[in-house]
Amino acid sequence: METATSSYREKVTPSLSYTVGVDKILVEGKSDFQDILLIQSKCFGRTLVLDNQVQSCETDEACYHETLVHPAMLAHPNPKRVYIGGGGEGATAREILKHKSVETCVMVDLDKKVVDFCREHMTQWNNGVFEDPRFTCYYEDAYQWLVENVKTDADKFDVIVMDICDPLDAGPGWKLYTVEFYREVLQKFLNKGGILVTQSTGVDLSYPGNPEVTDPYLTIRNTFKAVFGEDKVRSYFADIPSFFYPWGFTVGSESAEALATYDRSAEEITAELKQRIGEDKFNALRHYDGITHKHMMALPRAAVQREIHHAFKRKDAVGIVRILLRQDTVSPKNSATALHRLARLKGCSKMLIPVLAEREEVLTKLVSHLEERSVDPQFLSNTLFAWSSTEKAIPRCLSVKAAMALNEGRLVRPLEGQNLANTLWAVASPPAHSEGYSERRDLMEAIVTHVVDACRLRDDKILQLSARELAISLWSLGKAYEQNLLDTTTWLESPTQRLARDVLLAALVNDGEVRPSAFTGRDISNILWSAVTLPSVVPAGVNLVEFLREQILTLAKSSWLTTLDLANITWGIHFSFMLGRNLLRRSFSSKANPFQKCYKALGTTGHYYYDLKELGDSRLERLPLSIRVLLESAVRNCDEFEVKTSDVENILNWSKTSKSQTE
């Protein structure tokens, strides 16, 4: 923190900081571990600053301490012995001692000078707790004290509250955030049914993958889950203005029933708290009650997005499924993200969600999202894509509900771009007679009609598609036609033909819609194949072969042409011979057949053939009949592009080259 006579500035990340006005510096001090500063802030009143970082402010300290303590205390039916790790201001102990059931409260803080400083200068925080006979304070390492003093069951605690520095700021204190410590707490230091709660740093709501944000909040949550179990951990947060971020807290217990009490109504929680601490003390609370409790337990959607991102980085498919199963915080957008990440982790597994009960529950939630009045195109696209790419099929219920959403016009915006390409691919790619074939056929018709109608409302009638998205969309329509997912009997001037011809292929010749340099070999291959498969889709006056020839030449002149590009282009050319084999040859090679002298008429039949005797090569007589057939094919097709003169020479040298397997 940078201080001045009128303000102080604290850096949150390398590119983010905030400035707060200061009336005056009240007290300065220094311990063996840190610098101590108490200032009078214009915004937050008295403010405790340790090592240039704000620790606690007069105006909102109750938000932090009440949130840390009371949910954990309410989760235990009768907390008598409570342990505090850290908590030097005394405010954590203040909230614990409000509970009438508490008989013993032990606080262990490493820095005696900070505790004495707070006891003398911050009496509003501790409010006489140091004189309470139930309270005892020790000045040593919080973990070491537990190891040395918890020897028998009578020494164990009902609730342990860790009010310590952030894991990235605590130096050796990071050990108090590890699996090993939490496991030891559960096994050695907590009574049966005991509760552990810890502050969990800021809940960052910026985009996933922000390089400036370490985001230990989710790390702490996942560490708790590794020890206590998925259903025995709860996370929640509170808005604390002086901390800049919403602040996270994590609570765990060996008893899932204990944490299930958090699901009670706001009225029940308020009544329970009043009974535990008394009406007067409840009324004196500045932040926490039943309504606030319910809000704290509902994590913001952005926090769920980050949790999905972290689970994906850990390759935790089970964790992503459990996020999908949540009843409250999983919005359609979160579901779409989770399904996309899950599909990438699963690859080509047989089951996207292998546990049948979980599978049915997730499908029920997805169907309910598709039945909403407004459906996000990304959600629809990701849902279909995840199931299709993983299982090579789409459940019937999803196909039916997706088609209904499209036919009823409930999408918030038209399908286009990646959403359109992924949706078409998802419906077209499964095998013809996989699960839900007839439903997929209806869905494909609904998609095509939706897109054509959307284009009719646009002036340019051109969808915003990249080269890759355009190629995938065309390939998908070709695949759908091949599998009879489209009505082939009324093809001409059908919506699908118009989509392929007037929208997708027409985009190839519209300046500015598709960048030629964006094409890859695979894109060219897909476009060639779709033009072959779909009847009458090449727009009038468009030389598709010439256009794609230019794209191949552009690739060849750049550094982007890879071996995979060449393989894909070759594959596309193979299938595109139906467009005109000779035309393609003339496009790709300007050289005539060097063996034209062998080209002869077969009498007066009007047919022609290649006479190998015209080669005048004595090696011809020594070739087996099967090799002569191969030689004739090579001579007939030699164009110095697909078949070269050297290939003919290799065949003529068959007796020598056969041993080296050259053909």
C-alpha positions in Angstrom: 0.0 0.0 0.0 1.2 3.4 -0.9 0.4 6.0 1.8 0.1 9.8 1.6 -1.3 12.4 3.9 -4.7 12.4 2.1 -5.1 8.9 0.6 -3.7 5.4 0.4 -3.5 3.2 -2.6 -3.5 -0.6 -2.6 -2.6 -2.8 -5.6 -5.0 -5.7 -6.2 -3.3 -7.1 -9.3 -0.4 -5.7 -11.4 -2.9 -3.7 -13.5 -5.6 -3.0 -10.9 -5.5 -0.9 -7.8 -7.8 1.3 -5.7 -7.3 4.5 -3.8 -9.1 5.5 -0.5 -9.1 8.9 1.2 -7.3 9.0 4.6 -8.1 11.5 7.3 -5.0 10.7 9.4 -2.7 7.9 10.6 -3.9 7.0 14.1 -1.2 4.5 15.3 1.9 2.8 13.8 3.6 -0.2 15.1 5.9 -3.1 14.1 6.1 -6.7 15.3 8.6 -9.5 14.6 6.4 -10.6 11.6 4.8 -7.5 10.1 4.2 -3.8 10.0 1.1 -2.5 11.8 -0.9 0.5 10.9 -4.2 1.9 12.0 -5.6 4.7 9.9 -8.8 6.8 9.9 -10.3 6.3 6.4 -12.8 8.7 4.9 -14.8 5.7 3.4 -14.3 2.9 5.9 -13.6 4.6 9.3 -10.8 3.0 11.4 -8.9 0.6 9.2 -6.3 -2.0 10.2 -3.4 -2.4 7.7 -0.8 -5.2 8.0 2.2 -5.2 5.7 0.5 -2.7 3.3 -2.7 -4.7 3.0 -6.1 -3.9 4.5 -7.2 -6.4 7.1 -10.3 -5.0 8.7 -12.4 -1.9 8.5 -14.8 -0.4 11.1 -17.7 0.0 8.6 -17.8 -3.5 7.2 -15.9 -5.8 9.6 -19.2 -7.2 10.8 -19.9 -8.4 7.2 -16.8 -10.5 7.3 -16.8 -11.8 10.9 -20.6 -12.6 11.1 -20.4 -14.4 7.8 -17.3 -16.4 8.8 -18.7 -17.5 12.2 -22.5 -17.9 12.3 -23.1 -20.4 9.4 -20.6 -22.8 10.8 -22.0 -22.4 14.3 -25.5 -23.1 13.1 -24.4 -26.2 11.2 -23.5 -27.8 14.6 -26.4 -28.8 16.8 -24.7 -27.8 20.1 -21.2 -26.2 19.7 -19.5 -26.2 23.1 -15.8 -26.1 22.3 -14.6 -23.7 19.5 -11.1 -23.2 18.2 -9.9 -20.1 16.3 -6.7 -20.1 14.2 -5.6 -16.5 13.8 -8.3 -13.9 14.5 -6.0 -11.3 16.1 -8.6 -8.5 16.2 -10.8 -10.5 18.6 -13.9 -10.0 16.4 -14.2 -13.7 15.4 -14.2 -14.6 19.1 -16.8 -11.8 19.7 -19.2 -13.5 17.3 -18.5 -17.0 18.6 -19.1 -16.0 22.2 -22.6 -14.7 21.4 -23.7 -18.3 21.2 -25.0 -19.4 24.6 -23.9 -23.1 24.1 -20.2 -22.2 23.9 -18.3 -23.2 27.0 -14.7 -22.9 25.7 -13.3 -20.6 23.0 -9.5 -20.9 22.2 -7.8 -18.5 20.0 -4.2 -19.1 18.8 -2.5 -16.3 16.9 1.2 -16.2 16.1 1.7 -12.5 16.5 1.2 -11.3 20.1 2.0 -7.7 19.2 -0.8 -7.5 16.7 -3.3 -9.0 19.2 -2.1 -6.5 21.9 -2.4 -3.7 19.4 -6.0 -4.6 18.5 -6.9 -5.1 22.2 -5.7 -1.6 23.0 -6.7 0.4 19.9 -9.6 -1.6 18.4 -12.0 -2.2 21.3 -15.0 -1.9 19.0 -13.9 -5.1 17.3 -13.2 -7.3 20.3 -15.9 -5.8 22.6 -14.5 -7.2 25.9 -13.9 -10.8 24.7 -10.5 -10.9 26.3 -12.2 -10.6 29.7 -14.7 -13.3 29.0 -13.9 -16.4 31.3 -14.8 -18.7 28.4 -12.1 -17.2 26.2 -8.3 -18.1 26.2 -5.7 -16.8 23.9 -2.3 -18.3 23.0 0.5 -16.8 21.0 2.1 -19.5 18.9 1.7 -21.4 15.6 -1.9 -22.4 15.2 -1.2 -25.9 13.8 1.6 -26.7 16.3 -0.8 -25.8 19.2 -3.4 -28.3 18.0 -0.7 -31.0 17.6 0.6 -30.4 21.1 -2.7 -29.8 23.0 -5.3 -32.1 21.3 -4.4 -35.5 22.8 -7.7 -37.0 23.8 -11.4 -36.9 22.7 -12.0 -34.4 25.5 -9.5 -32.0 23.9 -11.2 -32.0 20.5 -13.4 -29.2 19.2 -16.9 -29.0 17.8 -16.1 -26.1 15.5 -12.8 -24.9 14.1 -12.6 -21.5 12.6 -9.5 -20.6 10.5 -9.3 -16.8 10.3 -5.8 -16.6 8.9 -3.9 -14.8 6.1 -4.5 -15.7 2.5 -2.6 -18.8 1.3 -0.4 -16.7 -1.0 0.4 -14.1 1.7 0.8 -16.4 4.7 4.3 -17.6 4.2 4.6 -20.8 6.1 0.8 -20.5 6.8 0.0 -22.0 3.4 0.3 -25.4 5.1 -3.0 -24.6 6.8 -4.7 -24.7 3.4 -3.5 -28.2 2.4 -5.2 -31.6 2.1 -2.8 -32.9 4.8 -3.9 -30.3 7.3 -7.6 -30.6 6.6 -7.4 -34.4 6.8 -5.6 -34.1 10.2 -8.3 -31.7 11.4 -11.0 -34.1 10.4 -9.3 -37.2 11.9 -7.6 -35.7 15.0 -8.9 -32.3 16.1 -12.7 -32.3 15.4 -15.3 -34.1 17.4 -17.7 -36.4 15.5 -20.0 -34.2 13.4 -17.7 -31.3 13.9 -17.5 -28.3 11.5 -14.4 -26.7 9.9 -14.7 -23.2 8.3 -12.1 -21.0 6.7 -11.9 -17.7 4.9 -11.2 -18.5 1.3 -10.0 -15.2 -0.2 -11.7 -13.2 -2.9 -14.3 -14.7 -5.3 -12.9 -13.4 -8.6 -15.6 -12.7 -11.2 -13.4 -11.9 -14.1 -13.1 -14.1 -17.1 -11.7 -17.6 -16.7 -8.0 -17.8 -17.4 -7.2 -14.2 -16.4 -3.4 -14.4 -16.1 -3.3 -11.8 -13.3 -5.8 -13.7 -11.0 -4.5 -16.7 -9.0 -8.0 -17.5 -7.8 -7.2 -19.6 -4.7 -10.9 -19.6 -3.7 -11.8 -22.5 -6.0 -8.5 -24.3 -5.1 -9.5 -24.2 -1.4 -13.0 -25.4 -2.2 -11.6 -28.3 -4.2 -9.1 -29.1 -1.4 -12.0 -29.3 1.0 -13.9 -31.7 -1.3 -10.9 -33.9 -1.6 -11.0 -34.4 2.2 -14.6 -34.2 3.2 -16.4 -35.3 0.0 -18.4 -33.6 -2.7 -21.7 -33.4 -0.7 -20.1 -32.4 2.6 -18.7 -29.0 1.5 -20.4 -25.7 1.0 -19.0 -22.5 -0.3 -20.5 -19.0 0.1 -19.5 -15.4 -0.2 -20.3 -11.9 1.1 -19.8 -8.5 -0.4 -17.1 -6.7 1.7 -16.5 -3.3 0.1 -13.1 -2.7 1.7 -11.8 -6.0 0.3 -12.7 -4.9 -3.2 -13.8 -8.4 -4.2 -16.8 -10.5 -2.9 -15.1 -12.6 -0.2 -15.4 -16.4 -0.2 -15.8 -18.8 2.7 -15.7 -22.6 2.7 -17.2 -25.0 5.3 -16.9 -28.7 5.6 -18.1 -31.5 7.8 -18.0 -35.3 7.9 -21.8 -35.1 8.2 -23.8 -34.2 5.1 -26.9 -33.8 7.3 -25.2 -31.0 9.2 -24.7 -28.9 6.1 -28.2 -29.8 4.8 -29.4 -27.4 7.5 -28.3 -24.6 5.2 -31.1 -25.5 2.9 -33.8 -24.5 5.4 -35.9 -21.5 4.8 -34.8 -18.0 5.7 -37.4 -17.8 8.5 -36.2 -21.1 10.0 -32.6 -19.9 10.0 -33.5 -16.6 11.6 -35.5 -18.4 14.3 -32.7 -20.8 15.0 -30.2 -18.0 15.3 -32.4 -16.0 17.7 -32.8 -19.1 19.9 -29.0 -19.7 19.8 -27.8 -16.1 20.7 -30.9 -14.4 22.1 -33.2 -11.7 20.7 -31.1 -8.8 21.8 -27.8 -10.0 20.3 -29.6 -11.0 17.2 -31.0 -7.5 16.8 -27.5 -6.1 17.3 -26.1 -8.0 14.3 -25.2 -5.7 11.5 -25.2 -8.2 8.6 -26.2 -11.8 9.1 -29.8 -13.2 9.2 -31.8 -15.9 7.4 -32.4 -13.8 4.3 -28.7 -12.9 4.0 -27.8 -16.5 4.6 -29.9 -17.7 1.6 -28.3 -15.0 -0.7 -24.8 -15.9 0.5 -25.2 -19.6 -0.4 -26.2 -18.8 -4.0 -22.9 -18.3 -5.8 -22.9 -15.9 -8.7 -22.9 -17.4 -12.2 -19.5 -16.0 -13.0 -18.1 -18.0 -10.0 -19.7 -21.1 -11.4 -18.1 -20.4 -14.8 -14.7 -20.2 -13.2 -15.3 -23.5 -11.3 -16.1 -25.2 -14.6 -12.9 -23.8 -16.1 -10.8 -25.1 -13.1 -12.5 -28.5 -13.3 -11.6 -28.7 -17.0 -8.0 -27.7 -16.4 -7.8 -30.6 -13.8 -9.5 -32.9 -16.4 -12.1 -33.6 -13.7 -15.1 -34.9 -15.7 -16.9 -36.1 -12.6 -16.6 -32.6 -11.1 -18.2 -31.0 -14.2 -21.1 -33.5 -14.0 -21.7 -32.6 -10.4 -21.8 -28.9 -11.4 -24.4 -29.8 -13.9 -26.5 -31.6 -11.3 -26.8 -28.5 -9.0 -30.3 -27.2 -8.6 -29.7 -23.5 -8.1 -26.6 -21.9 -9.7 -26.4 -23.7 -13.1 -27.9 -21.4 -15.7 -28.3 -22.3 -19.4 -25.1 -20.5 -20.1 -23.2 -22.4 -17.4 -24.8 -25.6 -18.6 -23.6 -24.9 -22.2 -20.0 -24.2 -20.9 -20.0 -27.3 -18.8 -21.3 -29.6 -21.6 -18.7 -28.2 -24.0 -15.8 -28.8 -21.6 -17.2 -32.2 -20.7 -17.3 -33.3 -24.3 -13.7 -32.2 -24.8 -12.6 -34.3 -21.8 -14.7 -37.3 -22.8 -13.5 -37.4 -26.5 -15.1 -40.3 -28.2 -16.3 -42.2 -25.1 -19.4 -44.3 -25.3 -21.2 -42.3 -22.6 -21.1 -38.5 -21.9 -22.4 -39.2 -18.4 -21.9 -42.9 -17.5 -24.0 -43.0 -14.3 -27.5 -43.7 -15.5 -29.3 -41.8 -12.7 -27.0 -38.7 -13.2 -27.5 -38.9 -16.9 -31.3 -38.8 -16.6 -31.2 -36.0 -14.1 -28.9 -33.9 -16.4 -31.2 -34.6 -19.4 -34.2 -33.5 -17.4 -32.5 -30.2 -16.6 -31.4 -29.6 -20.2 -34.9 -30.3 -21.4 -36.3 -27.8 -18.9 -33.9 -25.2 -20.3 -35.0 -25.9 -23.8 -38.6 -25.5 -22.7 -38.0 -22.0 -21.4 -39.6 -19.0 -23.2 -36.2 -17.8 -24.4 -33.5 -20.2 -25.5 -29.9 -19.2 -26.0 -28.5 -20.4 -29.4 -25.1 -21.2 -27.7 -26.9 -23.4 -25.2 -28.8 -25.3 -27.9 -25.6 -25.7 -30.0 -23.4 -26.9 -27.1 -26.0 -29.3 -25.8 -26.4 -31.1 -29.2 -22.7 -30.9 -30.0 -21.7 -32.4 -26.6 -23.9 -35.5 -26.9 -23.3 -36.0 -30.6 -19.5 -35.7 -30.5 -19.2 -38.0 -27.5 -21.8 -40.6 -28.1 -22.4 -40.4 -31.8 -26.1 -39.9 -31.1 -28.5 -37.3 -29.7 -31.1 -38.4 -27.1 -34.6 -38.3 -28.5 -35.8 -35.9 -25.9 -33.2 -33.3 -26.8 -33.9 -33.5 -30.5 -37.7 -33.1 -29.9 -37.3 -30.1 -27.6 -34.7 -28.4 -29.7 -36.9 -28.7 -32.8 -39.8 -27.3 -30.9 -37.7 -24.3 -29.7 -36.7 -23.6 -33.3 -40.2 -24.1 -34.8 -41.8 -21.9 -32.2 -39.3 -19.1 -32.7 -38.0 -19.1 -29.1 -34.3 -18.6 -29.8 -33.2 -15.2 -28.5 -31.2 -14.6 -31.8 -30.7 -16.6 -35.0 -28.3 -19.5 -35.3 -25.2 -18.3 -37.1 -21.4 -18.6 -37.0 -20.0 -21.3 -34.8 -23.4 -22.0 -33.2 -24.9 -22.9 -36.7 -21.9 -24.9 -37.8 -21.8 -27.0 -34.5 -25.6 -27.5 -34.5 -25.6 -28.7 -38.2 -22.6 -31.0 -37.5 -24.1 -32.4 -34.3 -27.3 -33.4 -36.1 -25.7 -34.7 -39.3 -22.6 -36.6 -38.0 -24.1 -39.6 -36.1 -24.6 -42.8 -38.1 -27.8 -43.0 -40.1 -29.7 -45.4 -37.9 -28.4 -44.4 -34.5 -30.7 -43.5 -31.6 -33.3 -40.9 -32.5 -32.9 -41.0 -36.3 -36.4 -39.8 -37.1 -36.2 -37.1 -34.4 -32.9 -35.9 -35.9 -34.6 -35.7 -39.3 -37.3 -33.4 -37.9 -34.6 -31.4 -36.1 -32.6 -30.9 -39.3 -35.6 -29.7 -41.1 -36.3 -27.2 -38.2 -32.7 -25.9 -38.3 -32.8 -25.4 -42.1 -36.2 -23.6 -42.0 -35.0 -21.4 -39.1 -31.8 -20.3 -40.9 -33.5 -19.7 -44.2 -36.3 -17.6 -42.6 -33.6 -15.7 -40.6 -31.7 -14.9 -43.8 -34.9 -13.8 -45.6 -35.2 -11.0 -43.0 -31.6 -9.8 -43.6 -30.8 -7.5 -46.4 -27.5 -9.2 -47.3 -28.8 -12.8 -46.7 -25.3 -13.8 -45.8 -24.6 -15.3 -42.4 -21.6 -14.3 -40.4 -19.5 -17.4 -41.0 -15.8 -17.9 -41.0 -14.2 -20.2 -43.6 -14.1 -23.1 -41.2 -17.7 -22.6 -40.1 -18.8 -22.3 -43.8 -17.0 -25.5 -44.7 -18.4 -27.4 -41.7 -22.0 -26.2 -42.5 -21.7 -27.3 -46.1 -20.3 -30.7 -45.1 -23.1 -31.2 -42.6 -25.7 -30.6 -45.2 -24.0 -33.0 -47.6 -23.9 -35.6 -44.8 -27.5 -35.0 -44.0 -28.5 -35.5 -47.6 -26.4 -38.7 -47.9 -28.2 -40.1 -44.8 -31.7 -39.1 -46.0 -32.1 -36.6 -43.1 -33.3 -34.2 -45.8 -36.2 -34.8 -48.2 -34.5 -35.8 -51.4 -37.7 -36.2 -53.4 -38.5 -32.5 -53.3 -34.9 -31.3 -53.4 -35.0 -28.6 -56.1 -35.8 -25.2 -54.6 -36.3 -26.7 -51.2 -35.2 -24.7 -48.2 -32.0 -26.8 -47.8 -31.0 -26.3 -51.5 -31.5 -22.6 -51.1 -29.5 -22.6 -47.9 -26.6 -24.4 -49.5 -26.7 -22.5 -52.8 -27.9 -19.0 -52.1 -26.5 -18.6 -48.6 -23.5 -20.8 -48.0 -21.9 -21.3 -51.4 -22.8 -17.8 -52.5 -20.7 -16.5 -49.6 -17.6 -17.8 -51.4 -17.9 -15.2 -54.1 -19.0 -12.2 -52.0 -16.0 -9.9 -51.2 -15.4 -9.5 -47.6 -17.5 -12.3 -46.3 -14.8 -15.0 -46.3 -11.1 -14.4 -46.3 -9.4 -16.7 -48.8 -6.4 -17.0 -46.6 -8.5 -18.5 -43.9 -9.2 -21.7 -45.8 -7.3 -24.9 -44.9 -7.0 -28.1 -46.8 -9.8 -29.6 -44.8 -12.1 -26.7 -45.6 -11.5 -27.0 -49.3 -12.0 -30.8 -49.1 -15.3 -30.3 -47.2 -16.6 -27.8 -49.8 -15.6 -30.0 -52.7 -17.3 -33.0 -51.2 -20.5 -31.1 -50.4 -20.7 -29.7 -53.9 -20.5 -33.2 -55.3 -23.0 -34.7 -52.8 -25.7 -32.0 -52.9 -27.4 -31.8 -56.4 -27.6 -28.4 -58.1 -26.1 -26.3 -55.4 -23.3 -24.5 -57.2 -24.7 -21.0 -58.0 -25.1 -20.1 -61.7 -22.1 -18.5 -63.2 -19.8 -19.6 -60.3 -16.7 -21.6 -61.4 -16.3 -23.4 -58.1 -13.3 -25.4 -59.2 -11.5 -22.3 -60.3 -12.3 -20.6 -57.0 -11.0 -23.5 -54.9 -7.9 -23.8 -57.2 -7.0 -20.3 -56.2 -7.4 -21.2 -52.5 -5.0 -24.2 -52.9 -2.5 -22.0 -54.7 -2.8 -19.4 -51.9 -2.1 -22.2 -49.4 0.8 -23.6 -51.4 2.5 -20.2 -51.5 2.1 -19.7 -47.7 3.7 -21.5 -44.8 0.3 -22.8 -43.7 0.2 -25.7 -46.1 0.8 -28.8 -44.0 0.9 -32.5 -44.7 -2.6 -32.8 -43.3 -3.8 -30.1 -45.7 -2.4 -32.0 -48.6 -4.1 -35.2 -47.5 -7.4 -33.4 -47.0 -7.2 -31.7 -50.4 -6.4 -35.0 -52.1 -9.4 -36.6 -50.4 -11.7 -33.8 -51.6 -10.3 -34.0 -55.1 -11.0 -37.7 -55.2 -14.7 -37.2 -54.4 -14.9 -34.1 -56.6 -14.1 -36.0 -59.8 -17.9 -36.2 -60.3 -17.8 -32.4 -60.9 -15.7 -33.1 -64.0 -12.5 -35.1 -63.9 -11.0 -33.5 -66.9 -11.9 -30.0 -65.8 -10.2 -30.6 -62.5 -7.1 -31.9 -64.2 -6.9 -28.9 -66.4 -7.3 -26.7 -63.4 -4.5 -28.3 -61.4 -2.0 -29.0 -64.3 -1.4 -27.2 -67.5 0.7 -30.1 -69.0 -0.7 -32.6 -71.6 -0.4 -36.3 -71.3 3.2 -37.1 -72.3 2.1 -40.5 -73.6 -0.4 -39.0 -76.1 1.2 -41.1 -78.9 -0.3 -44.2 -77.4 -3.8 -42.8 -77.7 -5.6 -44.7 -80.5 -9.1 -45.2 -81.8 -10.8 -48.6 -81.3 -11.9 -49.2 -84.9 -15.0 -47.3 -85.8 -16.7 -47.8 -82.4 -16.1 -44.2 -81.3 -14.1 -45.4 -78.3 -10.4 -44.9 -77.6 -7.7 -46.7 -75.7 -3.9 -46.5 -74.9 -1.8 -48.9 -76.8 1.2 -49.9 -74.7 3.1 -51.2 -77.7 3.6 -47.6 -78.8 5.9 -47.1 -75.8 8.5 -49.1 -77.8 10.0 -50.4 -74.5 11.4 -53.9 -74.4 10.7 -54.1 -70.7 7.0 -54.4 -71.4 7.3 -58.0 -72.6 8.7 -59.1 -69.2 5.8 -57.6 -67.2 3.1 -59.9 -65.7 -0.4 -59.3 -67.0 -1.6 -57.8 -63.7 1.3 -55.3 -63.8 0.5 -54.4 -67.4 -3.0 -53.5 -66.4 -1.6 -51.1 -63.8 0.8 -49.7 -66.4 -2.0 -49.0 -68.8 -3.9 -47.1 -66.1 -0.8 -45.0 -65.2 -0.1 -44.2 -68.9 -3.8 -43.3 -69.5 -3.9 -41.0 -66.4 -0.5 -39.4 -66.5 -0.8 -35.7 -66.2 2.4 -34.8 -64.2 0.1 -33.9 -61.3 -1.7 -37.0 -59.9 0.3 -39.5 -62.0 3.8 -38.6 -63.1 6.2 -40.0 -65.8 8.4 -41.3 -63.0 5.5 -43.5 -61.8 5.3 -45.1 -65.3 9.0 -45.6 -65.2 8.8 -47.3 -61.8 6.2 -49.7 -63.2 8.3 -50.6 -66.3 11.2 -51.3 -63.9 8.9 -53.7 -61.9 11.4 -56.5 -62.0 13.9 -54.4 -60.1 11.7 -52.2 -58.0 9.3 -54.9 -56.8 11.8 -55.9 -54.1 11.8 -52.4 -52.6 8.0 -52.4 -52.7 7.9 -49.4 -55.1 4.8 -49.3 -57.3 
